[in-house]
Amino acid sequence: MILRATILAFLLLAVPGSASADWRADLDTAFRAGLTEEPVLYREVAEARPSRTRAGTLRFLGDSPVLDEAAVPAVFQRLSDGLDEPGVRRALAECLHRAPSEWDAARLALVQSDASAEVRAMLAAGLRWMDAATAAPAFERLLLDSAPLVRAETVRTVARRSDGAAWASLLIPSLSDASPDVRMQAVKALAAVASGAERAPIEGLLNDADPRVVKAARRALR
């Protein structure tokens, strides 16, 4: 609790509100504070390795130090360093889904800048719980990401939000995405959150070139 209070104090002094334009400086300050107060934990985070699940996905499980709430600055630092392989960075990103809102600036910066599409997609999934006003511009940019994986995950994430219905209009352009995976996810997402006129554009996918998209559109319009 002392460590968390110290980190919060540094972040709140650095910038009013929940996000900071200079997120790297804030992260460095919080990381140094944590390293001073929890040197063993921070060393364990630096050395931690994820486990491989039966599905072949790398994840930090159980009592991994990476999952300790006090380790959040160390996890962000390790992720932002970009020295781990993409699979490990993806696992680190998953651990940050429920990070407190004072880390939104760091999360938004990394979701747009990480070199790996699978890492960006995992960070995008974490926006499911972010404040709507903060997440809105990020969703708009991520729906234009160069990687179909990221665009598809962003569509899924928008639909999974508790306020998903309010975002339906944002998803409609994804029905025309160049990737059939994204178009299929857009159909499923709109079927889940849209109503009335916002569902009408799905009809245009009944003649899509990809049979998976056509199947999804038929189901959505039943």
N, C-alpha and C positions, 0 to 999 in steps of 0.2 A: 504493500500500500504506500509506503514511503517513496519507493522508486516511481510508482505511477504518479503520485502527487508531484514529484520533482519534475518529471517529464512534462506533465500537463502545464505546470507553471512556466517552463521554458517556452512551450508552444504558444500559450496564451499571451505571454509577454511579447513574443515575436510578431504576432499579428492578431488584430481583433477578429472575432468570428471563428469559423471552423476551417477555413482554408487560407493558405499563404501563397503569395506569388513566388517567394523565394524558398521553395520547399526543401531544396538541398541544404541550405543553411540551417533550417529548422531541424532537419533530420540529423545533420552533423552534431548540432547542439544536444539533441535528445540522446543520440547514440553515445556521445562522450559522457553524458550524465549517467546513463545506464551502465556503461562499461566501468565507471568508477565505483558504482554501488553494487553491481552484480557481475563482477569479473568472471566468475566460474560459469554462470549461466550464459554469458555472452560468448565465452570460449566454446561451450558446448553447442551453441547455435551455429557457430562458424564451422564446426566439425561434423554436425549432424548430417546423416544421409537418409533419404527416404526409403521406404520399403516398396517392393514391387507386388502389386495385388495380383490376384488370379487372372484378371483381365489384362495384365501387363502394364498397368498404369502405376507410375511412381507417386506415392503419397506418404506424408508424415502422419504416423498413426500413434494411438495410445498415449504413452507418457513422454513423447518426444519433446525436448526442450523448446523446439520451434513453436509448439502449441501453447507455451506459457504466455499469459497476457503480458507479463513484464518484459517479454522478449520481442515485442512488436517492433521497436526501433532497430534491433539487431537483424530482424528478418527483412525489414525494408532496406536496410543497409546492404545486406548480402544480395538481395534481389537487384538493387540498383547498381551494384558493382558489375553485374553481368558476367561473372567469371565461371559460373556453373553451366553445365550443359542445359539445353532447353527443357528436358524432362524434369530436371531438378528445380529449375526456376519456375516451371509450371506448378510443381508441388508447393514451392514457397508461396507463390501467388495465391493458391487455394487457401493457405493458412491465414491470409490477410482479408478474406471476405468479410469478416465481422469486426475488423479493426475499427476503433472509435472514429467518430467523424472528424476529429482534429487531424487525421491522416488523409483526408480526402484529396488535398492538393498533391501529395506524393502519389497516391493511387491514380489520380487522373493523368499525371505526367507520365507515369510508367505504362499505363494502358495504351498510350499513344506513341511511346518511344521504344519499347522493347523490340529488339531485332527479330524475335521469334513470334510467329503468328499464334502458336499454341499457348504461349505465355500471355499475349495480348488477349486472346479469347478467354482464358481463365480469369484474368483481371476484369474483363468486361462482364463476366458472369457475376462478379462481386458487386456490380453496380445495382444489382437487384434490391439491395437494402439501403442504397444511398438516398439522401434527401432529393426530392424531385427537382427542385430548382438548380441544385448542383449537378445532378446527373443529366439534365436535358441537353446542354451543349455537347456533352461527351457522347451521348447516344447519337446525336446528329452527325458527329464526326466519325464515329465508329461504324455507322451504317454505310460510310463511304470508304472504309479501310480497303487497302489494296488486296487483302487476303479474304477469300470467300469464307474461310473458317471463322474469322473474326466477325464478319458481317452476319453470318448465320447464327452465331452464338449471341450476338447483340440482339437480334430479332427475338430469339428464345427468351433472353433475359428480360426484355421489355414486357413480353407477354406474361412472365412469371411474377411480375411485381404486383403487390396488393392493389395498386392503382392502375393496373394494366389497361383498363377500359379507357382511361383518359389519354392514352398514348396511341390509340388505334390509327389516327390519321398519319402519325409519324411512320407507321409500318407500310402504308399503301405503296409508296414508291419501290419498296423491296419486291413487290410482285413482278416488277419488270427487271429485276437484277439479272446480270449476265450469267450468273451461276444458278443452275437448277436446284442446287442444295439450298441456296438462299431463298429462291422463289417458293420452294416447298415449305420451308420454315415460316415464311411470311403468310402463306395460306393457312397453315395450322395455327399460327399466332392470331391472325384476324378472326378465325373461326372461334377462338377461345375468348377473345376480348371485345370484338366489334359487334355492332348491331345495326340493323336498318341499312341506310345508304352506305355506311362504311364497309359493309360486307359485299355490296354489289360488285366491286371490281374483281372479286374472286371469280366471277363468271367468265372473265376473259382468259382464265387459265384452263378452262375446259378443253381448249385446243392447243395446249402447250406441247412443245416438241418432246418433252420428257414425260414418259408415262407415270413416273412417281408423282410429278406435279399434278397431272390430270387426275390421278387417283385421290390425291389429297383434296383437290378442288371439289370433286364429286362428293366426298364425305362431308366436306364443310358446308355444302349447299343442300344437304338432305333435309 
